[in-house]
Amino acid sequence: MLELFKSISLNKDSCTPLYIQLCDALKKMISEGLLPTDSRLPSIRRMAEQLDINQVTAVSAYKQLEKEGYAYSRPGSGTYVTNSLKTAEPAANVAILDEYYQSEELSVISNDQIRIHENTINFASATPASDLFPVENFKVVLNEVLERDKGNAFNYQDSHGYYPLMESISNVLLKDIIACEAADVQIISGAQQGIDVISKAFLSHGDYVLTESPTYTGAIAVFKSRGAQLADIQIGEDGPDLAVLEYKLKTCKPKLIYTIPSFQNPTGYSYSNRKRAELLKLAEKYNAIIIEDDYVSDFDFDKKGYLPLKSLDTGGRVIYIKSFSKIFMPGLRLGFMVISSELKHKTLEAKHTTDISTSGLIQRAFDLYIRKGFWNTHLEFMYSIYKERYLELTNSLDKHLPNCVKYTKPGGGLNIWIEMPYGFPVNSLLKKAAANDIVFAPGRVFYSGNSPQSINNIRLSFAAVFREQIEPGISKLCEIIKSLNSIRDSYVNIRIL
Ligand SMILES: Cc1ncc(COP(=O)(O)O)c(C=O)c1O
């Protein structure tokens, strides 16, 4: 074993302290599986002798390893390696993958070209960091449910959902938003499952689905996996162009229209109330079912008061899907749909064949969470945190963005869509920013195959970034943008000449 440590080479002339160099070398060995879980590291004295370093350096390196979760000490016995699988994948990595998983960006991340760690300023993830999760109150309701319902909490649940939760959703969560009965609510294991269940219920191979462009890539992946053909329509700041929308409906005859009408992902744009009403009329005329994906309408910072399509839906052709991932805890895998009686049998059947039901324990706990008033308090808390971040981000952009870069304030949601000048090297920006510990989502990952090649947008999200990181992060990002843009200018000038 000691032979292995001989291979560690430390550079005494480097400006990186020796103990950090040693800690990094050990971390690498642990991540690569060279040091198995629970194996004992050499004693301080042996390690110091082996590498010809001071014992204090070895102590500091071991302490740093422990601090980062790679090792633990047993008093009087020594320092041991922790579970390398646990440590090899920092939690933040998972957050970024929710929307990157199906693009080539994933390989960029996993090849370590872009690394997310503790100090990374993360404008890439639109999912809250776990420090915002209401763990304590959720513990209270979980314990109470276990005490109250005992083994029943672990029985198969009705595929439709746990009825008291369906009531809480219709009476509390949707109060003054959508008029519906508890029976119109279908519980799902997250919005992603909702999109899949609807596709399973209503799409046949080769059917068209009309989506916005750009859009949430997880939905595109579902439609493709069901063998659907995709048609898309460019989304503008107040929704799509209605004439183009009608043309696409007439020519493609889509079975489904997938839309995110409020604070769209990734653009942050919202349909005007007029366009919402027109979309409904057109869906009626061309006999399409609308999937309304509501993932963040709760964060309406400018009080725009957009009406959900479902609240205007007299014909029963809108299926409203609500995700809790951006407001609550994505790992709960909980969401719901509101669906008319004409459509609900097919979705219920599809839900049943998918996973029989969403976890009964989680449904019961969430129901109690709402009934105890924790939900409203948590929503207010998230609203205030996100609003603070939104204002900090827009103020910082106004202060630092060069004139050639454009964006529109969405007034809510979690994303800001930035448009770089024509020909801007977004890839270089991605890499240079990552080298400075700043990450964001390049716009191209939100387009399906049919879309233009030269996407020069980027998406900045503020769900997972701390307020204090925002202004320094934007200031640095803008510095990089300016330097890359001056190179682009000279390149464009040469081409013009
Ligand atoms: C627009 C949109 N819809 C749905 C989802 C998936 O949500 P859930 O975690 O509830 O499945 C996401 C996740 O990022 C999203 O951005």
The ligand as a Tripos MOL2 file, in Angstrom:
@<TRIPOS>MOLECULE
LIG
   16    16     1     0     0
SMALL
NO_CHARGES

@<TRIPOS>ATOM
      1 C1        -40.8920   23.4090  -17.5880 C.3       1 LIG1
      2 C2        -40.6520   22.1830  -16.7640 C.ar      1 LIG1
      3 N1        -41.6120   21.2570  -16.6960 N.ar      1 LIG1
      4 C3        -41.4360   20.1230  -15.9920 C.ar      1 LIG1
      5 C4        -40.2680   19.8770  -15.3180 C.ar      1 LIG1
      6 C5        -40.1100   18.5890  -14.5480 C.3       1 LIG1
      7 O1        -40.6340   18.7830  -13.2760 O.3       1 LIG1
      8 P1        -40.7560   17.6340  -12.1850 P.3       1 LIG1
      9 O2        -39.5240   17.6510  -11.3800 O.co2     1 LIG1
     10 O3        -41.9880   18.0180  -11.3880 O.co2     1 LIG1
     11 O4        -40.9510   16.3490  -12.9040 O.co2     1 LIG1
     12 C6        -39.2420   20.8170  -15.3650 C.ar      1 LIG1
     13 C7        -37.9730   20.5750  -14.6610 C.2       1 LIG1
     14 O5        -37.0120   21.2730  -14.7860 O.2       1 LIG1
     15 C8        -39.4400   22.0070  -16.1060 C.ar      1 LIG1
     16 O6        -38.4860   22.9400  -16.1960 O.3       1 LIG1
@<TRIPOS>BOND
     1     1     2 1
     2     2     3 ar
     3     2    15 ar
     4     3     4 ar
     5     4     5 ar
     6     5     6 1
     7     5    12 ar
     8     6     7 1
     9     7     8 1
    10     8     9 2
    11     8    10 1
    12     8    11 1
    13    12    13 1
    14    12    15 ar
    15    13    14 2
    16    15    16 1
@<TRIPOS>SUBSTRUCTURE
     1 LIG1         1 GROUP 0 **** ****
